[in-house]
């Protein structure tokens, strides 16, 4: 991943983020764009990660502010699991395990390369309080080591007005399953 964006790229991304921020105030009540903007401009490496979230169609947006750390929290807020991150297995170990029909990558590899973290179950449920996400797709979520050691991984979606958490083999992959990420700036 490119660690910095050109001035033109930064301006274009910041314009997209500002428009999304203003259009979706229910996601970040009480937060002000000019403070978010100042934080983003002071952290060009984080801006590059947000650009990767945007490039892979995650539609990143501010979903909170951590008073203790002074960080703004961004999540992928695309209606469905980001298109540029689908048809992937859970992690590198699962990718290596597949002998035939390997997917192009894994959720954890991609997240690391992008400089973001995959959402955990609690974060995924918090996201669902901000709108309806993954009503036609599903997203891998961070999986505990005890489940992963047994070959499994977790994913979530939203059906029947309910957030569901399921399990699957970590090496499985589907055209409608990707992952959502978070980033603190």
Phi, psi and omega in degrees: 000141174293132184276340177223155179253153174293165179302317179297317179296318179299312182298317180296315180295315180298326177295316178299314182296320179296315179299315180295319179301312182291328181284339187233052184299336179296341180280339187213055181303136177084355179264149182247134182301319184298329177285321176296315180302313180300319179294318179296315181295332179278353183228072184298331177294322178290325178297324177295322177294319177296325177297321177294322177299317180291316182300325180268016172069035177276344182051061182297143178211158178287130179239358179179176178221129180267107182300324184292318185260345183073025183254143171272144183249124177251140171233158169289124184242021176296147183303320178242165180308134186309126184302323182283006182225030181257173180059045179230151176275186188283306184218179184298319179302316179294321179298316180292330181293328182290127179264329180235152175053049180292139173288168182292331185196187177232159181300312183292323176298311182298315180300315180298315179297328180278345182081027180236173176245144176287142180297144172265179184299316180297315179296319179299317179293324176296317178303316183296341176284346183264355182166191177252119182233148178059047175276348177235348181235183175220164183226132172301144173234159181306133186243136179295153183296328180295322176289317183296322179300333180270004176097359183261170174208157183257150172215161182225161171203182181234112179222150176052040181057030182220143173274124179251143173242127182234176175234157177203166172296136183299337181272359179283157175205147184221151181298336182257012179239127175228222175206157177245144182241168176228155179211137176254132181235000000 
